[in-house]
């Protein structure tokens, strides 16, 4: 089985900020990655409806990290479990677990990738096209090479190398359109 990938809204970071919000569907697992800041919530909800899904159908929400531009609209999904670097949350239940290797489904798992923050998590999705990595290790295809928020530049570089070593066919960055990694992808 493979997951299907749908970018609900493509983010940006210039004079205004919006995160890239992505939908992954793998059987009964309906996951939203980084439901953060957007110009209007309809930019998340309308493309979700175009996929035949309501907010109540979302089973899981994944936060790559806890900056508001990636978490602000989490409450749109009232039935979801919420995943971050250290736990799964639902209603009043807080279940500690290590995110590294945690599987949401047969085709969707998490990987610790500290870099943009010390607590970053990337989502790995096996799709028909191959491995797709949803991550904030890159803001866009161009980088930036030196993330201005990264607390440890070497840790960022190491996490980027680890992701690229997996051989992804596509990277969905934190604030831009998906891109195919190439030799010019910033480390």
Secondary structure as GFF3:
##gff-version 3
##sequence-region A 1 187
A	DSSP	beta_strand	4	9	.	.	.	ID=ss1
A	DSSP	beta_strand	12	13	.	.	.	ID=ss2
A	DSSP	beta_strand	17	18	.	.	.	ID=ss3
A	DSSP	beta_strand	21	26	.	.	.	ID=ss4
A	DSSP	beta_strand	29	33	.	.	.	ID=ss5
A	DSSP	alpha_helix	42	50	.	.	.	ID=ss6
A	DSSP	three_ten_helix	55	57	.	.	.	ID=ss7
A	DSSP	beta_strand	60	62	.	.	.	ID=ss8
A	DSSP	alpha_helix	68	71	.	.	.	ID=ss9
A	DSSP	three_ten_helix	74	76	.	.	.	ID=ss10
A	DSSP	beta_strand	81	83	.	.	.	ID=ss11
A	DSSP	beta_strand	87	90	.	.	.	ID=ss12
A	DSSP	beta_strand	93	96	.	.	.	ID=ss13
A	DSSP	beta_strand	108	112	.	.	.	ID=ss14
A	DSSP	beta_strand	121	127	.	.	.	ID=ss15
A	DSSP	beta_strand	130	134	.	.	.	ID=ss16
A	DSSP	alpha_helix	153	165	.	.	.	ID=ss17
A	DSSP	beta_strand	170	172	.	.	.	ID=ss18
###
